Amino acid sequence: MRKAACIVVLSCLVVIAAPVFSDEIELGLSWTPVADESVSAEDEIDAIRGFHIGYILWNFVYFSWDALVMPPSIIEGWTGFYRPGFLNLYDAGIRFYFRPFLLYSELGINNVYVYNQGSNQALQNNFGANLRLGAGLKWDWIGVNLSGTAVFHSFRSMTATLAELVNKDSRDRAAEKIGNTIVPSLNFVLYF
């Protein structure tokens, strides 16, 4: 719990201090459809909701934190614990803005927080990696975008997949692997 509280406090401090260093701050909500029918039936949900904080440095360097509220059945599949939790995505990348269109690409790490995880060390030190591509529209202080995120259980797994993507002999297999794991999200963002 201390680790989660420290992350929240640090994130709030970054958001408060960000105007000094950044051109824009983003606060938003996300909506991600649940593709697995067994999950949506068991947890009685049709979508995963999330929170978004981001900021843009020098008009194109992009940092973001997304916290997705995960249902108990998905957390159980990942950790063995039937409890709700959060999938936290910490990303850095580039963003291009051609009024009113924006495009972005990010690379980052992810972590799963399980409600009431206590002192279980296996849950506290689990970090994976993720890739995200997105496109959207921005009008003055409000925007909407669609992103696709591929989540990997480890950084090694992600780099191996990217290495396969560069190699012409394994490119199709890597593209299929990324395509099968990519999760679309619709994001509603306010800009400050």
Buried (B, 14 or more C-beta within 10 A) or exposed (E): EEEBEEBEEEBEEBBEEBEEEBBBBBBBEBBBEBEEEEBBEBBEBEEBEBBBBBBBBEEEBBBBBBBBBBBBBBBBEBBEBEBBBBBBBBBEBEBEBEEEEBBBBBBBBBBBBBBEBEEEEEBBEBEBBBBBBBEBEBEEEEBEBEBBBBBBEEBEEBEBBBEBBEEEEBEEEBEEBBEEBBBEBBBBBEBE
